[in-house]
Amino acid sequence: MKVTLAGYNIDTELIKKLKDNKKDYIFTPETISAAYARISRSPKSIRALRKEALEEIERARASNRRIIFEMSHHSIAEHAVFNFDITGISRRAVEEFERFRLCSYTEKSQRYVTLKGDFVIPEEIKKAGLVNEYCEVIALQNNLYKRLFENLKSFILENYPISDDPKYLRLVENTAKEDARYILSLATQTQLGATINARNLELMIRRFASHHLEEIRELGRRLYRKVKHIAPSIILFYKANDYDQRTYQELEDYCKGININAGGYSKVVLEDYTEDGDDKILSALLFRVKKCNFNACLGAVKKMTREEKIELFKTACQYLELYDTILREFEVVNYTFSLIVSGGCFGQLKRHRLLTLINQDYDPELGITIPPSIKDIKMEDEFRRVINKTEKLYKKIFMVAPLAGSYILTNAHRKRVLLNLNLRELYHFARLREDPTAQWDIQNIANAMSRAAKKVTPITTLLLGSKTEYPEIYYRLYKKFPKVTIVPPPG
């Protein structure tokens, strides 16, 4: 594992002085936080406040600590932003890293990059004395990945010899990688770039300090070491605590006496939703433009005919282009889905950070997801043989280090997810994940979610669908195509 501090924000006045080579300065984003914190209580201009903070670093730091610690105005830490290169961590660790929704990540994709077989050996596996067996099973997985990749590529080229164009050949390779990766373990190494503000970084470091996996704890320690001298006044609460360490464990212990049937195995179930969702969204639109309370707007909408409601919806969305975000009023309706998703699918699902996503650990009892293409090339039996050996070792690991068992599981293995999102976010999700260019596994999930939403909110989902299909969807409603604005290139 390697953590590199790639960059952080500093005041432009400092940059100007550096260009003039006037003298050495302390590089820290804390001065911007301190200056912005004073805006609310000082009559001075922002530029003057920034100048003061630059000239008196220690005073700025003391101000930050006082405002954050004594006054609980932690938001000032959000003005300090850090960029990190994270390399050599497992896909299992990335799932924890990308839980933090107000951060930005770009990760090496197993869909587009051919993997070399690098993987993480967790400390828990070493302590359990299972390193040799662990490495042997991962070697089986990695070897099968290589053969799946080559066979899938050959199969596509033989059965769909569309073109010799390099773009088509790259598409074929990416398609082969996309399905071959289902046999790769969650221990597979990856890398990513992350941009995190100090407030969220502090939360991340504190949560990692309390985590049950050593790889995550080590990641937190390395992140902290990179910033503790640069921004000591805004990374304050970074140590492990009882709340993060003990809550879920004690909740699990308490619930052991509660007997619950495991429930069904449907991949997508709409468990709950906002009643009268269409009416409530349309009422929110009325509320935005009429000087009435929400209940009065709701009463007016309920008196409308279905045709009148559709016309109100059409008026609100008539200028909506495929790149536009639908109006905020669509956030008043929520849907709660229970999903069963593969590791490959979850790797993409977790990227949608503005929805509520609660997930269990991977569970071999939920079965596996095998790409249809692997059946096409007659390698399903071999795929299952490697899966069987993987699950046999998983059970062995689980007996001595249960929390580390998921490292050996694959992208084909599944977990249960509880997902809550509003209709505005579902529009974004559907445009991206229902698209024909989207990966087939999450595309199937997105299609099922949209179908369920359309049944309970048939009016306000009339434009719900993929970005590729959007012009056609728009045409069905308006009998004309959307006006696509193309920004001309500079010059």
Phi and psi in degrees as a GROMACS rama.xvg file:
@    title "Ramachandran Plot"
@    xaxis  label "Phi"
@    yaxis  label "Psi"
@TYPE xy
-139.6  132.518  LYS-2
-119.876  121.549  VAL-3
-118.958  129.679  THR-4
-79.4125  106.576  LEU-5
-84.0904  -24.7334  ALA-6
176.692  168.411  GLY-7
-161.55  161.465  TYR-8
-82.4405  137.865  ASN-9
-131.215  162.127  ILE-10
-64.9677  138.402  ASP-11
-65.568  -26.3754  THR-12
-63.7541  -35.9578  GLU-13
-66.9072  -39.7171  LEU-14
-60.9106  -41.6331  ILE-15
-62.2647  -42.2605  LYS-16
-66.7954  -35.8792  LYS-17
-64.8485  -38.2773  LEU-18
-63.7855  -33.1176  LYS-19
-82.2283  -4.7023  ASP-20
54.1327  41.0889  ASN-21
-72.859  -49.6575  LYS-22
-169.668  177.336  LYS-23
-78.4793  145.419  ASP-24
-131.732  159.061  TYR-25
-83.2293  125.635  ILE-26
-91.6798  113.575  PHE-27
-157.859  142.201  THR-28
-79.8008  -4.36184  PRO-29
-62.204  -30.8521  GLU-30
-64.4214  -35.8366  THR-31
-67.2717  -42.1695  ILE-32
-60.1969  -44.603  SER-33
-65.0447  -43.1932  ALA-34
-64.1625  -45.1766  ALA-35
-67.86  -31.8764  TYR-36
-64.0046  -30.7008  ALA-37
-82.0812  -12.4946  ARG-38
-55.8436  -41.3656  ILE-39
-67.2197  -19.7815  SER-40
-124.69  2.59407  ARG-41
-118.443  140.208  SER-42
-80.4965  -6.61628  PRO-43
-70.8473  157.891  LYS-44
-69.2016  156.534  SER-45
-59.1368  -40.8508  ILE-46
-62.276  -39.6044  ARG-47
-65.7896  -39.0619  ALA-48
-65.2622  -39.323  LEU-49
-65.526  -38.4312  ARG-50
-64.0053  -42.9948  LYS-51
-61.5835  -44.8416  GLU-52
-64.0204  -38.7908  ALA-53
-64.2316  -36.3855  LEU-54
-81.524  -21.1123  GLU-55
-131.47  75.4217  GLU-56
-58.7896  -48.083  ILE-57
-64.8857  -37.0509  GLU-58
-65.9093  -39.4377  ARG-59
-62.0939  -41.2243  ALA-60
-65.3342  -41.6955  ARG-61
-63.0709  -38.2723  ALA-62
-64.1521  -43.2471  SER-63
-59.2271  -47.7603  ASN-64
-60.3433  -42.6609  ARG-65
-65.015  -44.6245  ARG-66
-67.2532  -40.814  ILE-67
-74.5021  -49.2532  ILE-68
-79.6921  -47.3483  PHE-69
-86.3514  -36.0531  GLU-70
-101.322  -8.31839  MET-71
61.7577  27.1241  SER-72
-93.382  76.0778  HIS-73
-75.4629  -14.727  HIS-74
-64.8465  -19.8172  SER-75
-64.2635  -24.4946  ILE-76
-68.9106  -16.433  ALA-77
-71.0738  -14.3508  GLU-78
-78.8838  -12.6877  HIS-79
-98.6329  127.458  ALA-80
-127.888  136.792  VAL-81
-122.281  147.463  PHE-82
-116.225  133.32  ASN-83
-126.589  139.428  PHE-84
-94.5996  123.351  ASP-85
-117.206  118.464  ILE-86
-129.228  155.176  THR-87
72.1022  24.0226  GLY-88
-106.224  160.797  ILE-89
-81.471  160.25  SER-90
-62.995  -30.1743  ARG-91
-63.3394  -41.8291  ARG-92
-68.094  -36.5933  ALA-93
-60.8636  -34.4472  VAL-94
-60.7647  -34.9203  GLU-95
-76.4916  -40.644  GLU-96
-61.5856  -41.3268  PHE-97
-89.6533  13.6251  GLU-98
-69.4995  -23.9411  ARG-99
-82.3359  109.209  PHE-100
-76.0358  -23.0622  ARG-101
-98.0974  32.4492  LEU-102
-122.48  167.391  CYS-103
-119.586  136.085  SER-104
-135.107  143.578  TYR-105
-131.746  116.875  THR-106
-111.791  147.089  GLU-107
-59.7643  124.781  LYS-108
-89.8928  132.496  SER-109
-74.5927  -8.3577  GLN-110
-81.9139  -27.1744  ARG-111
-116.993  -13.0848  TYR-112
-115.779  128.841  VAL-113
-75.739  124.16  THR-114
-87.6922  150.959  LEU-115
-100.472  -4.20875  LYS-116
100.169  7.4704  GLY-117
-69.2486  139.9  ASP-118
-149.284  162.162  PHE-119
-96.5421  136.735  VAL-120
-104.104  105.534  ILE-121
-65.6405  150.563  PRO-122
-58.7033  -34.2186  GLU-123
-62.7274  -36.2693  GLU-124
-69.7241  -39.7733  ILE-125
-62.059  -46.1429  LYS-126
-65.5626  -29.0072  LYS-127
-81.0454  -5.73458  ALA-128
70.1226  30.9225  GLY-129
-115.308  19.4234  LEU-130
-61.2896  -45.433  VAL-131
-62.0524  -47.8294  ASN-132
-63.7058  -39.6038  GLU-133
-60.438  -48.2232  TYR-134
-66.3752  -35.7103  CYS-135
-64.3417  -43.4868  GLU-136
-69.1078  -40.4007  VAL-137
-65.5739  -34.548  ILE-138
-62.5873  -40.4384  ALA-139
-60.7793  -44.4796  LEU-140
-62.5272  -47.6613  GLN-141
-65.5637  -38.7056  ASN-142
-65.3577  -41.0706  ASN-143
-66.3454  -37.6547  LEU-144
-54.8255  -46.1259  TYR-145
-63.1988  -42.6352  LYS-146
-72.0002  -37.2399  ARG-147
-60.7081  -44.0798  LEU-148
-59.083  -49.1574  PHE-149
-66.2876  -43.2773  GLU-150
-68.2937  -38.8004  ASN-151
-65.5221  -41.4792  LEU-152
-61.8864  -46.232  LYS-153
-63.7178  -41.0626  SER-154
-60.9182  -45.0279  PHE-155
-65.0967  -44.6103  ILE-156
-66.4396  -34.1922  LEU-157
-74.061  -37.7294  GLU-158
-93.5255  -19.9882  ASN-159
-134.678  64.0895  TYR-160
-78.1811  68.9504  PRO-161
-73.6754  -41.7831  ILE-162
-161.607  158.684  SER-163
-98.8526  6.91892  ASP-164
-62.1486  134.809  ASP-165
-55.218  -32.7984  PRO-166
-64.7971  -40.2257  LYS-167
-67.7486  -39.8916  TYR-168
-64.3486  -37.3629  LEU-169
-65.9019  -39.2647  ARG-170
-62.2703  -41.1505  LEU-171
-62.2026  -45.2771  VAL-172
-61.058  -44.222  GLU-173
-64.54  -38.1966  ASN-174
-63.7037  -40.6989  THR-175
-65.8957  -42.9134  ALA-176
-62.3056  -41.7198  LYS-177
-54.9282  -40.6079  GLU-178
-91.0007  -32.8756  ASP-179
-63.4093  -30.9007  ALA-180
-66.2858  -12.176  ARG-181
-65.0314  -16.5511  TYR-182
-93.2811  -5.28672  ILE-183
-76.5857  146.641  LEU-184
-80.6131  162.43  SER-185
-73.9156  -6.5461  LEU-186
-81.2615  -9.9303  ALA-187
-55.4204  133.413  THR-188
-73.74  150.82  GLN-189
-147.416  179.246  THR-190
-142.847  156.404  GLN-191
-157.116  158.414  LEU-192
-104.603  139.858  GLY-193
-134.032  139.845  ALA-194
-119.377  122.198  THR-195
-139.038  131.638  ILE-196
-80.9913  161.709  ASN-197
-62.5687  -33.8391  ALA-198
-64.1094  -45.8961  ARG-199
-72.7952  -31.5079  ASN-200
-64.6786  -42.5397  LEU-201
-60.0366  -45.3368  GLU-202
-60.3785  -44.07  LEU-203
-60.7468  -47.7434  MET-204
-62.1409  -41.2724  ILE-205
-66.5703  -44.1206  ARG-206
-63.9491  -40.7883  ARG-207
-65.0171  -34.8692  PHE-208
-61.7108  -24.85  ALA-209
-100.168  1.86102  SER-210
-72.6154  154.076  HIS-211
-83.0995  -12.1474  HIS-212
-101.933  133.418  LEU-213
-63.6503  -36.0833  GLU-214
-59.4242  -39.3843  GLU-215
-70.8524  -41.6386  ILE-216
-61.274  -40.85  ARG-217
-66.7801  -38.2916  GLU-218
-60.2308  -43.0716  LEU-219
-62.1256  -42.9154  GLY-220
-61.8009  -41.3249  ARG-221
-68.6615  -38.2837  ARG-222
-61.637  -44.7032  LEU-223
-63.8358  -41.9926  TYR-224
-60.1976  -30.3552  ARG-225
-74.8232  -22.8721  LYS-226
-118.117  -11.0812  VAL-227
-63.2074  -30.6937  LYS-228
-89.4401  -20.2332  HIS-229
-82.4719  -38.0378  ILE-230
-137.393  59.3598  ALA-231
-68.4372  -18.6672  PRO-232
-87.2524  -10.2067  SER-233
-123.142  -1.77644  ILE-234
-113.275  87.9275  ILE-235
-107.994  -46.5578  LEU-236
-100.533  79.024  PHE-237
-115.576  -2.64306  TYR-238
-89.1456  156.931  LYS-239
-59.3724  147.932  ALA-240
-140.185  167.007  ASN-241
-64.0331  -36.4114  ASP-242
-59.0523  -47.6499  TYR-243
-77.9143  -32.8908  ASP-244
-79.0998  -36.4416  GLN-245
-111.945  -20.3242  ARG-246
-57.913  -55.9334  THR-247
-68.5423  -34.9497  TYR-248
-64.2454  -44.1937  GLN-249
-71.6971  -31.5031  GLU-250
-64.5116  -41.3705  LEU-251
-63.5195  -43.8463  GLU-252
-61.6478  -43.2953  ASP-253
-63.6922  -36.4501  TYR-254
-84.6106  -1.00927  CYS-255
-60.7123  -29.2627  LYS-256
-83.623  -2.19328  GLY-257
-96.4294  115.697  ILE-258
-88.5953  122.411  ASN-259
-133.287  133.334  ILE-260
-67.0097  138.256  ASN-261
-58.5037  -24.3806  ALA-262
89.3276  -175.027  GLY-263
-77.3019  -179.868  GLY-264
-124.105  24.1604  TYR-265
-67.9926  139.944  SER-266
-72.0649  -32.7298  LYS-267
-137.785  120.134  VAL-268
-132.27  126.286  VAL-269
-81.4799  103.044  LEU-270
-81.6051  -33.4961  GLU-271
-157.758  158.653  ASP-272
-162.123  162.718  TYR-273
-71.0904  120.868  THR-274
-65.0427  145.256  GLU-275
54.1844  42.7557  ASP-276
-60.7678  -42.4741  GLY-277
-57.1508  -48.1332  ASP-278
-62.3515  -37.1569  ASP-279
-72.164  -37.4672  LYS-280
-66.941  -45.2483  ILE-281
-63.2691  -35.1139  LEU-282
-67.2948  -37.2128  SER-283
-64.8369  -36.6774  ALA-284
-64.0899  -42.1355  LEU-285
-62.9848  -44.0022  LEU-286
-56.9352  -37.0565  PHE-287
-64.32  -32.4105  ARG-288
-114.144  -10.4108  VAL-289
-112.976  145.549  LYS-290
-88.4549  67.0519  LYS-291
-135.721  159.639  CYS-292
-77.5916  167.066  ASN-293
-63.7886  -38.696  PHE-294
-64.1137  -36.738  ASN-295
-66.0033  -39.3881  ALA-296
-63.995  -41.1627  CYS-297
-63.6511  -40.0464  LEU-298
-62.4177  -39.7001  GLY-299
-65.972  -41.28  ALA-300
-65.4234  -39.799  VAL-301
-64.9297  -20.7134  LYS-302
-85.4223  -10.1737  LYS-303
-75.275  153.171  MET-304
-77.5467  166.558  THR-305
-59.777  -40.5413  ARG-306
-63.0971  -38.6091  GLU-307
-67.6836  -37.8024  GLU-308
-64.4121  -42.0873  LYS-309
-63.2797  -39.4119  ILE-310
-65.8003  -37.0754  GLU-311
-63.5229  -43.7272  LEU-312
-61.6644  -45.504  PHE-313
-62.4693  -37.7073  LYS-314
-63.5037  -39.2782  THR-315
-70.8246  -24.8619  ALA-316
-116.668  8.46995  CYS-317
-64.0538  -26.4485  GLN-318
-103.365  12.2413  TYR-319
-72.7632  116.424  LEU-320
-95.5016  165.727  GLU-321
-63.9842  -21.7003  LEU-322
-94.4668  -5.65514  TYR-323
-80.1606  149.777  ASP-324
-88.5166  130.932  THR-325
-63.8967  158.487  ILE-326
-59.11  150.969  LEU-327
-62.7  -25.2487  ARG-328
-58.5745  -20.4815  GLU-329
-74.8716  -2.68601  PHE-330
-80.5202  -8.54979  GLU-331
-76.822  -8.63527  VAL-332
-112.525  132.999  VAL-333
-123.544  153.02  ASN-334
-129.526  139.75  TYR-335
-116.839  119.84  THR-336
-113.587  142.582  PHE-337
-105.048  132.098  SER-338
-125.443  152.07  LEU-339
-119.374  114.846  ILE-340
-127.506  152.871  VAL-341
-77.8854  165.389  SER-342
-60.5818  -37.5261  GLY-343
-63.1711  -39.8802  GLY-344
-71.9755  -41.6687  CYS-345
-63.1796  -32.5295  PHE-346
-58.061  -27.2603  GLY-347
-94.1417  -36.6936  GLN-348
-60.3357  -39.1831  LEU-349
-66.212  -14.9859  LYS-350
-71.2322  -19.0777  ARG-351
-87.0976  87.0675  HIS-352
-84.4254  -15.615  ARG-353
-88.4024  1.43811  LEU-354
-98.0303  167.819  LEU-355
-92.8197  120.043  THR-356
-126.774  115.883  LEU-357
-119.116  123.588  ILE-358
-129.461  150.571  ASN-359
-88.8308  173.796  GLN-360
-76.0861  166.896  ASP-361
-63.7442  142.509  TYR-362
-134.879  107.677  ASP-363
-58.2961  -21.4559  PRO-364
-65.8117  -18.1463  GLU-365
-82.8714  -0.661038  LEU-366
83.36  -167.422  GLY-367
-132.301  159.342  ILE-368
-105.17  117.478  THR-369
-107.951  120.947  ILE-370
-55.7197  135.865  PRO-371
-54.7803  -31.9812  PRO-372
-63.7857  -29.103  SER-373
-69.9526  -31.9238  ILE-374
-70.2105  -36.108  LYS-375
-62.2082  -35.1097  ASP-376
-93.1984  11.5458  ILE-377
62.5743  37.7625  LYS-378
-118.243  16.3576  MET-379
-63.3691  -41.7638  GLU-380
-62.27  -43.4432  ASP-381
-66.0144  -39.1116  GLU-382
-57.6443  -46.5706  PHE-383
-68.184  -33.205  ARG-384
-63.094  -43.1042  ARG-385
-67.4454  -38.1419  VAL-386
-61.3792  -41.6497  ILE-387
-61.8672  -42.4299  ASN-388
-66.5656  -36.1886  LYS-389
-62.3665  -45.8047  THR-390
-71.5686  -30.1923  GLU-391
-63.6621  -43.8906  LYS-392
-69.8924  -36.9172  LEU-393
-54.8687  -45.6792  TYR-394
-62.3393  -36.2633  LYS-395
-67.5899  -44.0457  LYS-396
-64.1424  -41.8164  ILE-397
-59.8878  -30.6933  PHE-398
-67.3417  -30.812  MET-399
-113.071  -27.159  VAL-400
-144.243  69.994  ALA-401
-57.2339  -34.0369  PRO-402
-75.6525  -14.5008  LEU-403
-99.7967  -0.0634224  ALA-404
-60.4124  -32.8923  GLY-405
-67.4334  -17.7486  SER-406
-56.5452  -37.806  TYR-407
-84.0252  -15.6239  ILE-408
-71.6474  165.961  LEU-409
-112.183  175.007  THR-410
-65.1837  -15.3365  ASN-411
-80.1956  -22.6171  ALA-412
-72.8099  158.579  HIS-413
-118.016  161.059  ARG-414
-143.421  160.418  LYS-415
-90.9526  140.231  ARG-416
-132.838  136.447  VAL-417
-107.179  124.171  LEU-418
-128.779  126.619  LEU-419
-122.722  129.802  ASN-420
-150.485  155.331  LEU-421
-90.1868  172.067  ASN-422
-68.1938  -30.8155  LEU-423
-61.3277  -44.0151  ARG-424
-70.2012  -34.0271  GLU-425
-64.758  -35.9357  LEU-426
-59.2629  -45.477  TYR-427
-63.7529  -45.5  HIS-428
-60.4319  -45.4309  PHE-429
-66.5021  -41.714  ALA-430
-59.1815  -39.7921  ARG-431
-82.5978  -46.7124  LEU-432
-94.9165  -15.6419  ARG-433
-87.3851  -8.97489  GLU-434
-64.2501  144.959  ASP-435
-57.6587  -23.6118  PRO-436
-80.2853  -11.0828  THR-437
-73.2273  159.046  ALA-438
-66.3859  138.406  GLN-439
-59.8232  -33.8877  TRP-440
-67.114  -52.149  ASP-441
-73.4978  -25.0137  ILE-442
-62.6383  -41.065  GLN-443
-63.2357  -41.2709  ASN-444
-63.5905  -46.7851  ILE-445
-62.9783  -41.0201  ALA-446
-60.5017  -43.6546  ASN-447
-66.8739  -38.6703  ALA-448
-63.979  -42.9908  MET-449
-64.6283  -42.4161  SER-450
-59.5756  -41.6692  ARG-451
-66.5769  -40.8862  ALA-452
-65.9579  -38.5861  ALA-453
-65.8127  -27.097  LYS-454
-70.5018  -34.6444  LYS-455
-99.4005  -17.0967  VAL-456
-136.789  71.2257  THR-457
-69.6153  -22.7102  PRO-458
-86.3536  -51.349  ILE-459
-77.5613  -1.06473  THR-460
-107.301  15.7963  THR-461
-63.7457  -21.429  LEU-462
-107.801  11.6717  LEU-463
-75.4918  129.837  LEU-464
164.121  -173.412  GLY-465
-77.4487  161.429  SER-466
-67.6599  -33.6785  LYS-467
-67.3853  -39.1344  THR-468
-84.9331  -7.39657  GLU-469
-56.3537  -46.4836  TYR-470
-54.8656  -39.8822  PRO-471
-69.5734  -41.2458  GLU-472
-61.0439  -44.1947  ILE-473
-62.2618  -42.4797  TYR-474
-61.9086  -40.1906  TYR-475
-61.4232  -31.6715  ARG-476
-87.0781  -42.3817  LEU-477
-104.615  -8.15104  TYR-478
60.66  29.5356  LYS-479
-158.155  160.803  LYS-480
-86.972  151.482  PHE-481
-65.0814  151.851  PRO-482
-82.3775  110.937  LYS-483
-90.5075  115.504  VAL-484
-85.3291  120.703  THR-485
-108.01  119.402  ILE-486
-80.1669  120.808  VAL-487
-67.1385  149.197  PRO-488
-65.9348  152.865  PRO-489
-56.7759  140.946  PRO-490
